[in-house]
Amino acid sequence: MARESRRNDLGEFLKTRRAELPPATAGLPHSLGRRVPGLRREEVAVLAAISTDYYRRLEQGRIEASPSVLASLARVLRLDDDQRTYLYELAGTYCPPRPPSARLRVQCQLQRVLDDMAHTPAWAFGPRTEVLAWNAMGAALVTDFAKIPEDQRYYIRMLFADPALRSLYADWEEVTRLGIAQMRRHNSQNPDDPQLKALVTELSACYPQFRRWWADHDVATRDAGRKHLRHPVVGDLLLDWNVMSWAADPDQGIIMWTAEPGSPSEDALRLLASWAAVPHRIDAKTPATQDRP
């Protein structure tokens, strides 16, 4: 009964969507005397490269659709991401993710969330480790991301190319290998993504370590952990990191760094927040540097 109910719901969903789609939107002329405002069944069938009888039975809930037919119908009916996911759920089959866009964009709400975390280093990134947005504490902890050209602002690239990042992490090799494994895992559905391919090609040519570690095919999920950092201003930090996904765009993640309450690292983060509140050169010798080991 559950399968039959889903098939009926699928049929009604298809019927409603085609009724809402003007013929001109689908590239069809609007003929005089047309009795329906949207697309006819036979028009949907032709555009989706299936028979009219097959599509009629789908709308009547008499048959199930294959993944290839669902993909064609989602395209023809101009379904957005939510509607497309719902279509596959009604069909009881796996919904393949859309490939990420060439350049992800951050919503202003996400930037406000980052900026509101005055004492928490945080930044947003995409599946290829592209850094998309950050707060003042994130820049103070790692680097001034704004000074890095956008087409080079990949965290995995910075770990190899920026000597300051190499020295920031006490366990640079472990951090970098984990980052590579995470990048492979979070791009598993889009291995032919041109932007990812270009990044891997560049890093493989420039850095033998990247080439070897990428070839290991290790995978890991971005979740949580603890890292030892050696900051040039506030000294040693033992910080916990955690990654959350941004619901409005699951391709975007937010990494946040926190310290255990009452620990020297918490004191150091507060000192870093005070230091970040005014412009400084990251390589400037400060009293804080002299006082800390």
FENCORUR-V935375 format. One record per backbone hydrogen bond with DSSP energy under -1.0 kcal/mol. NH is the residue of the N-H (numbers start at 1). CO is the residue of the C=O. E is the energy in kcal/mol with one decimal. If there is no record, write none. Layout:
NH|CO|E + NH|CO|E
//
This chain:
5|1|-2.7 + 6|2|-2.3 + 7|3|-2.4 + 8|4|-2.2 + 9|5|-2.5 + 10|6|-2.7 + 11|7|-2.3 + 12|8|-2.3 + 13|9|-2.4 + 14|10|-2.6 + 15|11|-2.4 + 16|12|-2.4 + 17|13|-2.4 + 18|14|-2.5 + 19|15|-1.7 + 20|16|-1.0 + 26|22|-1.0 + 27|24|-1.4 + 28|23|-3.0 + 34|31|-1.0 + 39|18|-2.7 + 44|40|-2.1 + 45|41|-2.5 + 46|42|-2.2 + 47|43|-2.4 + 48|44|-2.1 + 49|46|-1.1 + 50|45|-2.6 + 55|51|-2.2 + 56|52|-2.6 + 57|53|-2.3 + 58|54|-1.6 + 59|55|-2.3 + 60|56|-1.6 + 61|58|-1.5 + 62|57|-2.6 + 70|66|-2.4 + 71|67|-2.2 + 72|68|-1.9 + 73|69|-2.7 + 74|70|-2.6 + 75|71|-1.7 + 76|72|-2.7 + 77|73|-2.7 + 78|75|-1.1 + 79|74|-2.2 + 84|80|-2.8 + 85|81|-2.3 + 86|82|-2.2 + 87|83|-2.4 + 88|84|-1.9 + 89|85|-2.1 + 90|86|-2.5 + 91|87|-1.6 + 93|88|-2.2 + 111|107|-1.6 + 112|108|-2.0 + 113|109|-2.1 + 114|110|-2.3 + 115|111|-2.6 + 116|112|-2.0 + 117|114|-1.2 + 118|116|-1.7 + 123|255|-1.5 + 124|133|-2.7 + 125|253|-2.3 + 126|130|-1.9 + 129|126|-1.9 + 131|153|-3.0 + 132|124|-2.9 + 133|124|-1.3 + 135|122|-1.8 + 139|135|-2.0 + 140|136|-2.2 + 141|137|-2.3 + 142|138|-2.0 + 145|143|-1.5 + 147|144|-1.8 + 148|145|-1.8 + 152|149|-2.1 + 153|150|-1.1 + 154|152|-1.9 + 155|129|-3.0 + 158|154|-2.5 + 159|155|-2.1 + 161|157|-3.0 + 162|158|-2.4 + 166|162|-1.7 + 167|163|-1.9 + 168|164|-1.3 + 169|165|-1.4 + 170|228|-2.3 + 175|171|-2.4 + 176|172|-2.8 + 177|173|-2.7 + 178|174|-2.1 + 179|175|-2.3 + 180|176|-2.2 + 181|177|-2.2 + 182|178|-2.6 + 183|179|-2.3 + 184|180|-2.2 + 185|181|-2.2 + 186|182|-2.7 + 188|185|-1.2 + 190|187|-1.4 + 193|190|-1.7 + 197|193|-2.6 + 198|194|-2.4 + 199|195|-1.9 + 200|196|-2.7 + 201|197|-2.6 + 202|198|-2.3 + 203|199|-2.6 + 204|200|-2.4 + 205|201|-1.8 + 206|202|-1.8 + 207|203|-2.6 + 211|207|-2.0 + 212|208|-2.4 + 213|209|-2.7 + 214|210|-3.1 + 215|211|-1.5 + 217|214|-1.3 + 220|181|-1.3 + 225|241|-2.1 + 227|239|-2.9 + 229|237|-3.0 + 230|168|-3.1 + 231|235|-2.5 + 235|231|-1.4 + 237|229|-2.8 + 239|227|-2.4 + 240|258|-3.2 + 241|225|-2.8 + 242|256|-1.8 + 243|223|-2.7 + 244|254|-2.4 + 246|252|-2.4 + 249|246|-1.8 + 252|249|-2.7 + 253|125|-2.8 + 254|244|-3.2 + 255|123|-2.5 + 256|242|-2.3 + 257|121|-2.2 + 258|240|-2.7 + 263|260|-2.0 + 267|263|-1.7 + 268|264|-2.3 + 269|265|-2.3 + 270|266|-2.0 + 271|267|-2.2 + 272|268|-2.4 + 273|269|-2.2 + 274|270|-1.9 + 275|271|-2.3 + 276|272|-2.6 + 278|275|-1.0 + 284|281|-1.9 + 290|286|-1.7 + 291|287|-2.0
//
